[in-house]
Amino acid sequence: MLDFGLSYYGAKQAASRVGIAGERRRKAMHVLVQDVRSAFWRTVSAQKLRDEVRGTIDLAEGALKDARKVEAERLRSPVDTLRYQRQLLENLRLLESIEQELASGRIELAALINVPQDTAFEVVEPADSADPTMLEVPASQMEELAVTQNADLREHFYNTRIALDETRRTMVRMFPNLSFNYDLRYDSDKYLINNRWNEAGVHLSYNLMNLFTGPAQKRLAEAGVKLADQRRVASQMTVITQVHLARLQYQIAYRQYLRADQIWQADAKISEHVKNREAAEAQSKLEQVANGTTAILSLLRRYQSLAQLQSAGSRLQATVGLEPVLGSVSELSLEQLTGEVGNSMRNWSKALTKPVAAPADAPAAAPAK
């Protein structure tokens, strides 16, 4: 009976450790989603700016070649020519740094989605890239969802339950070990009066060391419960703080994205007007290169702001404990898996506005003190 009691609570602790492994898997999924979204938008910006950057670099190199020819023939003042060249070189340096920065996004995305690095692939920019509806969800609703769904906090809940079961195991160890036995006996000796008989017995044993170590073990187990509970309370306060910080970061990132988008639209119009004036030979190539570089830089900053917005959204979703709800990945086809992930990613806001309900396997939480 004692072995049965110890095994029972040991099995409950093992089940809690399985739950902890599941929460760590959820955290790994959150990190993966965040990394993929960031690398995806960097790849989108590289794909969008690749031709424009290369065309502007070619234009700047052609203008630099002409300027050096003018300098060699001494058709203009040497100081003016050198200043002209320096401005072209500054724009070239900036364009080349942009090109190098854009090159790493596709490599990181290929590694994250497990695609060979030498594979040429294109990504499609979604239309609804910025979603402000998450800002309409009250902070209290996010707090309630985070306390129920956050992976770190749920892991602390499981640890608290393991500590409670360890206390019960300690108490069970202090009881005597009681065992029963019942046997059917038979002997072929013909001189016996009864060749068949039944045998029953009760065995009671006790470890005398428990008299000395039992109280100390009980205090140690109770201290473990208090420690796990305090860690859970501290983690709960940390998670609530993270919810407000993530929400504020998403709000700031969304405003910065809107501003960067407005700046890019203005620079793009300026660059277009400069191109039209240069076509009419009313503008120098230097100004065309400079304005083209400014427009490219503005577009790059727009996509960088969009990537930061997506990253902030991923942090907010991870903090409140939202992730794609998938079945068995090994049993789903790529099309089905893509559809389920896409539906989950598009319904973040709907999930935030739903009434909060604890999952079926969620461990019970002790009240915060």
C-alpha positions, 0 to 999 in steps of 0.5 A, spaced: 500 500 500 505 504 501 508 503 494 502 504 491 501 511 494 508 513 492 507 511 485 500 514 485 503 521 487 510 520 482 505 518 476 502 525 478 508 529 478 510 525 472 504 528 468 505 535 471 512 534 468 509 532 461 505 539 462 511 543 463 514 540 457 508 542 453 509 549 455 516 549 453 514 547 446 509 553 446 514 558 448 519 555 442 513 556 438 512 563 440 520 564 438 519 561 432 513 565 430 517 571 432 523 570 428 519 567 422 515 574 421 521 578 422 525 575 417 519 574 412 518 582 412 526 583 411 526 578 405 520 582 403 524 589 403 530 586 400 525 583 394 522 590 393 528 594 393 533 589 390 532 592 383 531 599 385 537 599 389 541 596 383 539 601 378 540 607 383 547 604 384 548 603 376 546 610 375 551 613 381 557 609 378 555 612 371 555 619 374 561 618 378 565 615 371 562 622 368 565 626 373 572 623 373 572 624 366 570 632 367 575 632 372 581 629 367 579 634 362 579 640 367 572 642 364 570 645 371 573 647 377 577 641 381 574 643 387 566 643 385 568 636 381 571 633 387 565 635 391 560 632 386 564 626 386 564 625 394 557 626 394 556 621 389 561 616 393 557 617 399 550 615 396 554 609 393 556 607 400 549 608 403 546 604 397 551 598 398 550 598 405 543 597 404 544 592 399 548 588 404 543 589 410 538 586 405 542 580 403 541 577 410 534 577 410 533 571 405 538 567 408 535 567 415 528 566 412 531 560 408 534 557 415 528 558 419 523 554 414 528 549 412 529 551 405 536 549 402 540 556 401 541 555 394 534 555 392 531 561 389 524 563 392 519 569 392 515 571 398 508 574 397 507 581 401 500 580 404 495 586 403 493 587 411 500 587 413 498 592 419 493 590 424 491 596 429 485 592 432 489 589 437 490 596 440 482 596 441 482 590 446 482 593 453 488 591 457 484 588 462 482 583 457 489 581 455 491 581 463 486 576 464 488 572 458 495 572 459 494 569 467 490 563 464 494 562 457 501 565 458 506 559 458 511 561 463 506 562 468 503 555 466 509 552 467 510 555 474 503 552 476 505 545 474 511 546 478 507 548 484 503 542 483 509 538 483 511 541 490 504 539 493 505 532 490 511 532 493 509 534 500 503 528 499 509 523 498 513 525 504 507 524 508 505 517 505 512 515 506 511 516 514 506 511 514 507 504 515 508 499 509 502 494 510 502 488 505 497 482 504 498 476 501 493 470 500 496 463 497 493 456 495 498 451 497 498 444 494 503 438 496 503 431 493 505 427 499 500 422 500 501 421 508 499 428 509 492 429 512 490 435 507 494 436 501 490 442 499 490 448 504 490 456 503 495 461 507 493 468 508 497 473 512 498 480 513 505 484 513 506 490 517 513 494 517 515 501 519 522 505 518 524 507 524 528 512 521 522 516 519 521 518 526 527 522 526 527 524 519 520 525 518 518 532 521 524 535 517 522 532 510 515 535 512 518 542 513 522 541 507 517 539 502 512 545 505 518 550 504 518 547 497 511 549 496 511 556 499 517 557 494 514 555 488 508 559 490 512 565 491 515 564 484 508 563 481 506 570 484 512 573 482 512 570 475 504 573 475 506 580 476 512 579 471 507 577 466 502 582 467 507 587 467 510 584 460 502 585 457 502 592 458 509 593 456 508 589 449 501 593 448 505 599 449 511 597 444 506 595 439 502 601 439 509 605 439 511 601 433 504 602 429 505 609 430 512 609 427 510 605 421 504 610 419 509 615 420 515 612 416 509 610 410 507 617 410 515 619 409 516 614 404 510 616 400 512 623 400 520 621 398 517 617 392 513 623 389 519 627 390 524 622 386 518 621 381 518 629 380 526 629 379 526 623 374 521 627 370 525 633 370 532 629 369 528 626 363 527 633 360 535 635 362 533 640 367 536 636 373 543 633 374 544 626 375 547 627 382 540 630 384 537 624 381 541 619 385 540 623 391 533 623 391 533 616 389 537 614 395 533 618 399 526 614 397 530 607 397 532 609 404 525 611 406 522 605 403 527 601 407 525 604 413 518 603 412 519 596 411 524 596 418 518 599 421 513 594 419 518 588 421 518 592 428 511 592 428 510 585 426 515 583 432 512 587 437 505 584 435 509 577 436 511 579 443 504 581 445 501 574 442 506 570 446 505 574 452 498 573 452 499 566 450 496 565 443 499 561 438 497 557 432 492 551 434 494 545 430 493 538 430 498 532 429 503 536 424 506 529 421 498 527 419 497 534 416 499 535 409 502 542 407 496 545 404 492 543 410 498 546 415 498 552 411 491 553 411 490 552 419 496 557 420 494 562 416 487 562 419 490 562 426 495 568 424 489 572 421 484 571 427 489 574 433 484 579 434 478 575 435 482 570 440 483 576 444 476 578 444 473 572 446 471 570 453 477 567 457 476 560 459 482 556 462 484 550 458 482 543 460 489 541 462 491 547 466 493 546 473 489 549 478 492 556 481 493 558 488 490 565 489 496 571 489 498 573 496 
